[in-house]
Amino acid sequence: MEKKANLPLDDDHYAPLKQELRIMLDSDPELSNARLLREFLIKYKEYFGTRTSAEISAGTDNMLRRTIHYMVLSSTDLASFHEISRNWLKEQGYQLPPWDADSFHKLHRVIQYQGRAAAVIEWEPQKNITLDPSLKENEKKWVLAMAIGAGEKPDWSEEELRKYAAYLTMGGTEFSNDRELSNEEIARKYEVPIEEVEYRRGLPDKIGTVKI
């Protein structure tokens, strides 16, 4: 399948979720039916992780609607509904997500993961990290580690941030004790994506021997 690398939900992996979201938007562009939104989250909870879905569902109706409107603004395929979502968010006093074209956030950096925008770090008006709510729990941990690195070192490249995240989440010299484990076992131990375990294996365990 073709992968896009623009907005957080542009990857074809999210096609079923976006298709159902479009159906809801066609009949209710402002997403006013909170019951249907909660059912939507339950149905597609594998896209967000059980914990994240539970946290969103436990929020107020307006918080739930805000989250779904953020999803709308996270998809190029749903561009025809973007203005409606922007207007609703502004009317309710919510900020637009940092990745939106109409956002007034100035100093920010987008963190890419798996070919999509996964996090946004802002430095004005105050330092803040916004994670893509559709990330799974292990992906959130990894992307957050990259975002922390970018917050401390804004000039670092994506590769430097990946190295930083690898050492932050899986350690340095202590990782040598884990090398005999399988990638799956290490991924479970540190709660990180399995492909990042393979990446960490390729790095030296003594952090002083690698330039970050």
C-alpha positions as CSV (number, residue, x, y, z in Angstrom):
1,M,0.0,0.0,0.0
2,E,1.1,3.5,-0.7
3,K,2.2,5.5,2.4
4,K,1.8,9.2,2.7
5,A,3.9,11.3,5.1
6,N,1.9,14.4,5.7
7,L,-0.6,14.5,8.5
8,P,-0.7,12.0,11.5
9,L,-3.5,9.9,10.1
10,D,-2.5,10.0,6.4
11,D,-1.1,6.5,6.4
12,D,-3.3,3.9,4.7
13,H,-3.2,1.9,7.9
14,Y,-5.9,4.2,9.2
15,A,-8.2,3.8,6.1
16,P,-11.0,1.9,8.0
17,L,-11.0,4.4,10.8
18,K,-11.2,7.3,8.4
19,Q,-13.9,5.7,6.3
20,E,-16.2,5.4,9.3
21,L,-15.3,8.8,10.5
22,R,-16.3,10.2,7.1
23,I,-19.7,8.4,7.4
24,M,-20.3,10.1,10.7
25,L,-19.2,13.5,9.4
26,D,-21.5,13.2,6.4
27,S,-24.5,13.0,8.7
28,D,-23.2,15.1,11.6
29,P,-20.2,17.4,10.6
30,E,-20.0,18.9,14.1
31,L,-19.9,15.4,15.7
32,S,-22.6,16.3,18.3
33,N,-23.6,12.7,19.1
34,A,-21.3,11.7,22.0
35,R,-22.7,8.2,22.2
36,L,-21.7,7.4,18.6
37,L,-18.3,8.9,19.2
38,R,-17.7,6.7,22.2
39,E,-18.9,3.6,20.2
40,F,-16.5,4.7,17.5
41,L,-13.6,4.8,20.0
42,I,-14.4,1.4,21.3
43,K,-14.7,-0.1,17.8
44,Y,-11.3,1.3,16.8
45,K,-9.5,1.1,20.1
46,E,-6.7,-1.0,18.5
47,Y,-5.6,2.2,16.7
48,F,-5.1,4.1,19.9
49,G,-4.3,1.5,22.6
50,T,-6.7,0.4,25.3
51,R,-5.5,2.8,27.9
52,T,-5.7,5.9,25.6
53,S,-9.2,4.9,24.4
54,A,-10.4,4.5,28.0
55,E,-8.9,7.9,29.0
56,I,-10.6,9.6,26.1
57,S,-13.9,7.9,26.7
58,A,-13.9,8.8,30.4
59,G,-13.6,12.5,29.5
60,T,-16.5,15.0,29.1
61,D,-18.5,15.0,25.9
62,N,-16.8,18.2,24.7
63,M,-13.3,16.7,25.4
64,L,-14.4,13.7,23.4
65,R,-15.6,15.9,20.5
66,R,-12.3,17.9,20.6
67,T,-10.3,14.7,20.3
68,I,-12.3,13.5,17.3
69,H,-12.1,16.9,15.6
70,Y,-8.4,16.7,16.1
71,M,-8.5,13.4,14.2
72,V,-10.4,15.1,11.4
73,L,-7.6,17.7,11.2
74,S,-5.1,14.9,11.2
75,S,-6.2,13.5,7.8
76,T,-5.7,14.9,4.4
77,D,-8.5,12.6,3.1
78,L,-11.0,14.5,5.4
79,A,-9.9,18.0,4.2
80,S,-13.4,18.9,3.1
81,F,-14.4,18.8,6.8
82,H,-11.4,20.7,8.1
83,E,-13.0,24.1,8.2
84,I,-16.0,22.8,10.1
85,S,-13.7,21.2,12.7
86,R,-11.5,24.3,13.0
87,N,-14.6,26.5,13.5
88,W,-16.0,24.2,16.2
89,L,-12.7,24.1,18.0
90,K,-12.3,27.9,17.9
91,E,-15.9,28.5,19.1
92,Q,-15.3,26.2,22.0
93,G,-12.1,28.0,22.9
94,Y,-9.8,25.1,22.0
95,Q,-6.5,25.6,20.3
96,L,-6.0,24.0,16.9
97,P,-3.5,21.1,16.9
98,P,0.0,22.3,16.1
99,W,0.2,20.3,12.9
100,D,-2.9,22.1,11.4
101,A,-2.2,24.6,8.6
102,D,-4.2,27.3,10.4
103,S,-2.4,26.9,13.7
104,F,-0.8,30.0,15.1
105,H,1.9,28.0,16.8
106,K,5.2,29.6,15.7
107,L,8.3,27.9,17.2
108,H,7.7,24.2,16.9
109,R,9.1,21.0,15.5
110,V,7.3,17.9,14.1
111,I,8.7,14.5,15.1
112,Q,8.2,11.9,12.4
113,Y,7.6,8.2,13.2
114,Q,6.8,5.5,10.6
115,G,6.4,8.1,7.9
116,R,3.9,10.3,9.7
117,A,3.8,13.3,12.1
118,A,3.7,11.6,15.5
119,A,4.5,14.5,17.9
120,V,4.9,18.3,17.9
121,I,7.2,20.1,20.2
122,E,6.4,23.8,20.8
123,W,8.7,26.4,22.4
124,E,6.2,29.3,22.4
125,P,4.3,30.6,24.3
126,Q,5.7,27.8,26.5
127,K,7.4,24.4,26.0
128,N,4.8,21.7,25.3
129,I,4.7,18.3,23.6
130,T,1.7,17.1,21.8
131,L,1.5,13.4,20.9
132,D,-0.6,11.9,18.1
133,P,-3.5,10.3,20.1
134,S,-3.6,7.3,17.6
135,L,-0.2,6.1,18.7
136,K,-0.1,2.8,20.5
137,E,1.3,2.7,24.1
138,N,4.8,1.4,23.1
139,E,4.9,3.9,20.2
140,K,4.0,6.8,22.6
141,K,6.9,5.9,24.8
142,W,9.3,5.9,21.9
143,V,8.0,9.1,20.3
144,L,8.0,10.8,23.6
145,A,11.7,9.9,24.1
146,M,12.4,11.4,20.7
147,A,10.4,14.5,21.6
148,I,12.3,14.9,24.9
149,G,15.5,14.9,22.9
150,A,14.2,17.5,20.5
151,G,13.1,19.6,23.4
152,E,16.6,19.6,24.8
153,K,18.5,19.8,21.5
154,P,16.3,21.5,18.8
155,D,19.0,21.3,16.2
156,W,19.4,17.5,16.4
157,S,18.6,15.5,13.2
158,E,16.0,12.7,13.2
159,E,18.8,10.1,13.3
160,E,20.3,11.8,16.4
161,L,16.9,11.8,18.1
162,R,16.5,8.1,17.3
163,K,19.8,7.3,18.9
164,Y,18.8,9.4,21.9
165,A,15.5,7.6,22.2
166,A,17.2,4.2,22.0
167,Y,19.5,4.9,24.9
168,L,16.8,6.7,26.9
169,T,14.3,3.9,26.7
170,M,16.6,0.8,26.7
171,G,19.7,2.1,28.4
172,G,23.5,2.0,27.7
173,T,25.8,-0.5,29.3
174,E,23.0,-2.4,31.0
175,F,21.6,-3.3,27.5
176,S,24.5,-5.7,27.1
177,N,22.7,-8.0,29.6
178,D,19.7,-8.1,27.3
179,R,21.4,-9.0,24.1
180,E,20.8,-12.7,24.6
181,L,17.1,-12.1,24.7
182,S,14.9,-12.1,21.6
183,N,13.7,-8.9,20.0
184,E,10.2,-9.7,21.2
185,E,11.3,-10.2,24.8
186,I,13.3,-6.9,24.8
187,A,10.4,-5.0,23.2
188,R,8.1,-6.3,26.0
189,K,10.6,-5.5,28.7
190,Y,11.1,-1.9,27.7
191,E,7.7,-1.4,26.2
192,V,9.0,-0.1,22.9
193,P,8.3,-0.9,19.2
194,I,10.1,-4.1,18.2
195,E,11.8,-2.5,15.1
196,E,13.5,-0.1,17.5
197,V,15.0,-3.0,19.4
198,E,16.8,-4.1,16.3
199,Y,18.0,-0.5,15.8
200,R,19.3,-0.5,19.4
201,R,21.2,-3.7,18.8
202,G,23.2,-1.9,16.2
203,L,24.4,0.7,18.6
204,P,27.3,0.3,21.1
205,D,26.5,-0.2,24.7
206,K,29.0,2.4,25.9
207,I,27.3,5.7,25.2
208,G,30.7,7.5,25.3
209,T,31.7,5.6,22.2
210,V,28.9,7.1,20.1
211,K,28.3,10.7,19.1
212,I,24.7,11.8,19.8
